């Protein structure tokens, strides 16, 4: 069950606490395994960068998970952030469009 009283964890936090640290890998080690820069891994773990489909595939391959795991973590995080951002008030006041009846 997803928590509703707090934001979901950023995928970078999950990457660090559930994968990299238990495997005793440095960010440099992980970056090398993923064939990306240290800067990219650091930005993801610090929450400054999200998980792209490409990165989801890289993580899935190296960590024996699925790309869907990483993308779902990112989508849950992004949706919560949007729902709790200043724009949420504007979104909540949008009127649903009337749909034409199908024949």
C-alpha positions, 0 to 999 in steps of 0.5 A, spaced: 500 500 500 502 506 498 503 511 503 498 517 502 501 522 508 508 523 505 511 523 498 513 517 495 521 516 495 525 518 490 527 512 485 534 515 487 533 514 494 531 507 493 537 505 488 542 508 494 538 504 500 536 498 497 541 496 491 547 500 491 549 500 499 547 493 500 552 491 494 557 495 497 558 499 491 560 506 490 557 511 486 563 510 481 562 503 481 555 503 479 556 509 474 561 504 471 557 498 471 551 502 468 556 505 462 554 512 465 558 518 468 558 519 476 555 525 475 549 522 472 548 517 478 550 522 483 544 526 480 539 521 481 541 519 488 540 526 490 534 527 487 536 532 482 534 527 476 529 522 474 529 515 471 528 515 464 526 509 460 533 508 458 536 509 465 530 504 467 533 499 462 540 500 464 538 499 472 534 493 470 540 489 466 545 491 472 541 490 478 536 484 475 530 488 476 525 490 471 525 497 467 518 497 470 520 497 477 524 504 476 519 507 471 513 506 476 517 509 482 519 515 478 511 516 475 509 515 483 514 520 485 512 525 479 504 524 480 505 525 488 509 531 487 504 534 481 498 533 486 502 537 491 504 543 487 502 550 486 499 548 480 494 542 483 489 548 485 489 550 478 488 542 475 483 541 480 478 546 477 479 544 470 472 542 468 471 535 465 469 535 457 463 532 455 464 526 451 459 524 445 455 518 445 458 512 441 454 509 436 
